[in-house]
Amino acid sequence: NMKPSPSELDTVITQESPDVVIVDGIYLLRSDEKLTAAWEQIRSISISLKSLAVKHNVLVYATNQINRHGAQKSQENDGEPPPPTDTAYGFDFARTVDVLIGLGARSLEDTTRKINVPLARSGPSFNDSFEITFVPDKGDIGGSVSDAPTSLIDSAEW
């Protein structure tokens, strides 16, 4: 199986001692457990990644997708990020993260995305979205198009 597992990531983290680990697609990992349902695998992987972050004192960024319902809702709602309950493969990914960043779009061709932070274990969360630029082919991701919510700016202790 070509998909790496959390235990294989543990070995790499032990050897390389990075400050940050980026998993671009949690669904591209495989669970260390023999699980058949995708939601069970994502739950197991999410918990394992959280354990790795704590064990190695490393920041883990992991991306996931939204489900079809969430994508449709985002497109119908002027690109607003869908709620955490529309996370692909069940809610366990959203439940285990320290910070969940939501990203919405009106269409795939749209050059901006709306972003929010609906869940934060400690520190501020905000459901009000703001727009950022999103043109990956030109390396333009995250330039602010609209003002960030005041609640984020005022209480930012990130």
C-alpha positions in Angstrom: 0.0 0.0 0.0 1.5 3.3 -1.1 -0.4 5.4 1.4 1.6 6.3 4.5 0.2 5.6 8.0 0.5 7.7 11.2 3.1 5.2 12.5 5.2 5.7 9.4 4.9 9.5 10.0 6.0 8.9 13.6 9.2 7.3 12.3 9.9 10.2 10.0 9.2 12.8 12.7 11.5 11.0 15.1 14.3 10.9 12.5 13.9 14.4 11.1 12.6 16.4 14.1 10.5 19.0 12.1 8.7 21.9 13.7 5.8 21.5 11.4 4.2 18.5 9.6 1.8 19.1 6.7 -0.6 16.5 5.6 -2.3 17.7 2.4 -5.3 15.3 2.4 -5.9 13.3 5.6 -7.9 10.9 3.4 -4.7 10.1 1.5 -3.3 8.4 4.7 -4.1 4.9 5.8 -5.0 3.9 9.3 -2.7 1.8 11.4 -5.9 -0.2 12.4 -7.7 -2.6 10.1 -10.9 -0.6 9.5 -13.2 -0.7 6.5 -15.5 2.3 6.8 -13.9 5.6 5.6 -15.3 7.5 8.6 -13.6 5.0 11.0 -10.3 5.4 9.2 -10.5 9.2 9.3 -11.4 9.0 13.0 -8.4 6.7 13.7 -6.0 8.8 11.6 -7.2 12.1 13.2 -6.7 10.7 16.7 -3.2 9.4 15.7 -2.1 12.7 14.2 -3.2 14.5 17.4 -1.2 12.0 19.4 1.9 12.6 17.2 1.6 16.4 17.6 1.5 16.0 21.4 4.2 13.3 21.5 6.7 15.2 19.4 5.6 18.8 20.3 5.1 19.5 16.6 2.5 21.5 14.7 0.4 19.3 12.4 -1.5 21.0 9.6 -3.9 18.6 7.9 -6.4 19.3 5.2 -9.7 17.5 4.5 -12.6 18.0 2.2 -16.2 18.9 2.7 -18.9 16.6 1.7 -21.2 17.1 -1.4 -23.9 18.6 0.7 -21.4 21.2 2.1 -20.0 22.0 -1.3 -23.5 22.6 -2.7 -24.4 24.7 0.3 -21.3 26.8 -0.1 -22.0 27.5 -3.8 -25.7 28.3 -3.1 -24.8 30.6 -0.2 -22.4 33.0 -2.1 -19.3 31.0 -1.2 -19.8 31.0 2.6 -17.8 28.2 4.3 -20.1 25.3 5.2 -20.4 24.3 8.9 -18.0 21.8 10.5 -20.8 19.1 10.3 -20.3 19.0 6.6 -16.7 17.8 6.9 -16.1 14.8 4.6 -16.0 11.3 6.2 -17.9 12.4 9.3 -17.4 14.9 12.1 -14.4 13.2 13.8 -11.8 15.2 11.9 -13.4 18.5 13.1 -13.8 17.0 16.6 -10.1 16.3 17.0 -8.4 19.4 15.6 -7.3 22.3 17.7 -8.3 24.9 15.1 -10.6 24.3 12.2 -10.4 26.7 9.3 -13.3 26.6 6.9 -13.0 27.6 3.2 -15.9 28.2 0.9 -16.2 29.1 -2.8 -18.9 30.1 -5.2 -17.2 27.9 -7.9 -13.9 26.3 -8.6 -13.0 29.1 -11.0 -13.6 31.8 -8.4 -10.3 33.7 -7.6 -11.3 34.4 -4.0 -12.4 32.1 -1.2 -14.3 32.9 2.0 -12.7 31.8 5.2 -13.7 31.4 8.8 -12.6 29.6 12.0 -15.7 28.0 13.4 -13.9 25.8 15.9 -10.9 26.6 18.1 -10.0 24.6 21.2 -8.3 27.6 22.9 -8.3 31.1 21.6 -10.8 32.9 19.4 -13.2 31.3 17.0 -15.2 33.3 14.5 -18.1 32.3 12.2 -18.0 35.6 10.3 -16.2 34.9 7.1 -13.9 37.2 5.2 -12.5 36.9 1.7 -8.9 36.0 0.7 -7.4 35.7 -2.8 -7.1 32.2 -4.1 -5.1 31.8 -7.4 -2.8 28.8 -6.7 -1.4 28.7 -10.2 0.1 32.1 -9.6 1.1 31.5 -6.0 -1.5 34.0 -4.7 -3.2 32.4 -1.7 -4.3 34.4 1.3 -4.1 38.0 0.3 -6.9 39.7 2.1 -9.7 41.0 -0.1 -12.0 42.1 2.7 -11.4 43.1 6.3 -10.9 40.3 8.8 -13.5 40.2 11.5 -12.8 42.6 14.3 -13.3 39.9 16.9 -10.3 38.0 15.3 -8.1 41.1 15.2 -8.9 42.3 18.7 -8.3 39.0 20.5 -5.6 37.5 18.4 -3.2 35.7 20.7 -2.1 33.1 18.1 
